[in-house]
């Protein structure tokens, strides 16, 4: 186990749901669900660094994401395998609801990184 990352068997549904109850954190899960690792600075746009740090901590401590140092940056990835093992189908239902519910989709799209126009 990495520091501040709970082991799979210690993931608690109430902590995961509380972490995902915030639109910014739900947006992070939406981005990370595409797969791979993402630099902290590339996941959300227009958010102060101190606010991002708080959200990364909540997601990490609840067991939703992995966060690992890489040079001067931290890389984030979704703990999909662990979440699917503990709470089968939860992420699929959650992500499906985000994509199918117009209000939720709108609230989670506000801070998505914009594609570069190069």
C-alpha positions as CSV (number, residue, x, y, z in Angstrom):
1,X,0.0,0.0,0.0
2,X,1.2,3.5,-0.9
3,X,1.0,6.1,1.9
4,X,-2.5,7.5,2.3
5,X,-4.0,4.9,-0.1
6,X,-6.2,2.4,1.6
7,X,-5.8,-1.2,0.8
8,X,-8.6,-2.7,-1.4
9,X,-10.2,-4.5,1.5
10,X,-10.4,-1.3,3.5
11,X,-12.3,0.7,0.9
12,X,-15.7,1.8,2.3
13,X,-18.7,2.5,0.2
14,X,-19.7,5.5,2.2
15,X,-16.3,7.1,1.7
16,X,-16.3,6.4,-2.0
17,X,-19.9,7.8,-2.4
18,X,-19.0,10.9,-0.3
19,X,-16.0,11.6,-2.4
20,X,-18.0,11.2,-5.6
21,X,-20.7,13.5,-4.3
22,X,-18.8,16.6,-5.5
23,X,-19.1,17.7,-9.1
24,X,-15.4,18.5,-9.4
25,X,-14.4,15.1,-8.1
26,X,-17.0,13.4,-10.3
27,X,-15.4,15.2,-13.2
28,X,-12.0,13.8,-12.2
29,X,-13.4,10.3,-12.3
30,X,-15.0,11.0,-15.7
31,X,-11.6,12.0,-17.1
32,X,-9.6,9.2,-15.4
33,X,-12.1,6.6,-16.5
34,X,-10.7,7.0,-20.1
35,X,-7.7,5.1,-18.8
36,X,-4.0,5.7,-18.1
37,X,-2.3,8.2,-15.8
38,X,-2.9,11.9,-16.0
39,X,-0.8,14.7,-14.6
40,X,-2.6,16.6,-11.9
41,X,-2.4,19.8,-13.8
42,X,-4.0,18.2,-16.9
43,X,-7.2,16.8,-15.3
44,X,-9.1,20.0,-14.5
45,X,-8.7,23.5,-15.8
46,X,-9.3,26.8,-14.2
47,X,-9.2,25.6,-10.6
48,X,-6.7,26.9,-8.0
49,X,-3.9,24.5,-7.1
50,X,-4.9,24.6,-3.4
51,X,-8.4,23.5,-4.3
52,X,-7.1,20.7,-6.5
53,X,-4.9,19.5,-3.7
54,X,-7.9,19.2,-1.5
55,X,-9.9,17.2,-4.1
56,X,-6.9,14.9,-4.8
57,X,-6.6,14.1,-1.1
58,X,-10.3,13.3,-0.7
59,X,-10.3,11.0,-3.8
60,X,-7.0,9.4,-2.7
61,X,-8.0,8.8,0.9
62,X,-11.3,7.4,-0.1
63,X,-9.6,4.9,-2.4
64,X,-11.0,6.3,-5.7
65,X,-7.7,7.2,-7.3
66,X,-4.0,6.4,-7.2
67,X,-1.7,9.3,-6.9
68,X,2.0,8.9,-7.4
69,X,4.9,11.3,-7.6
70,X,6.6,11.7,-11.0
71,X,9.3,14.3,-11.0
72,X,7.8,17.7,-10.0
73,X,4.3,16.4,-10.8
74,X,1.9,13.9,-9.4
75,X,0.2,11.4,-11.7
76,X,-3.4,10.3,-11.1
77,X,-5.2,7.1,-12.2
78,X,-8.5,5.6,-11.3
79,X,-8.5,2.6,-9.0
80,X,-11.0,0.9,-11.3
81,X,-9.8,-2.7,-10.6
82,X,-10.0,-2.2,-6.8
83,X,-13.4,-0.4,-7.0
84,X,-14.8,-3.0,-9.3
85,X,-13.6,-5.8,-7.0
86,X,-15.1,-4.2,-3.9
87,X,-18.3,-2.7,-5.4
88,X,-19.0,-4.5,-8.7
89,X,-20.8,-2.3,-11.3
90,X,-20.6,0.9,-9.2
91,X,-18.4,2.8,-11.6
92,X,-20.3,1.6,-14.7
93,X,-23.6,2.8,-13.2
94,X,-22.1,6.0,-12.0
95,X,-20.4,6.9,-15.3
96,X,-23.5,5.8,-17.2
97,X,-25.6,8.2,-15.1
98,X,-23.2,11.0,-15.6
99,X,-23.3,10.6,-19.4
100,X,-27.1,10.1,-19.5
101,X,-28.3,12.8,-17.1
102,X,-28.1,16.2,-18.7
103,X,-27.8,18.2,-15.4
104,X,-25.0,16.0,-14.1
105,X,-23.2,15.9,-17.4
106,X,-23.4,19.7,-17.6
107,X,-22.0,20.2,-14.1
108,X,-19.1,17.8,-14.7
109,X,-18.2,19.3,-18.1
110,X,-17.5,22.9,-16.8
111,X,-14.0,22.2,-15.7
112,X,-12.9,19.6,-18.3
113,X,-9.6,20.5,-20.0
114,X,-10.2,22.1,-23.3
115,X,-8.5,20.6,-26.4
116,X,-5.6,22.7,-27.6
117,X,-6.2,24.5,-30.9
118,X,-2.8,23.8,-32.4
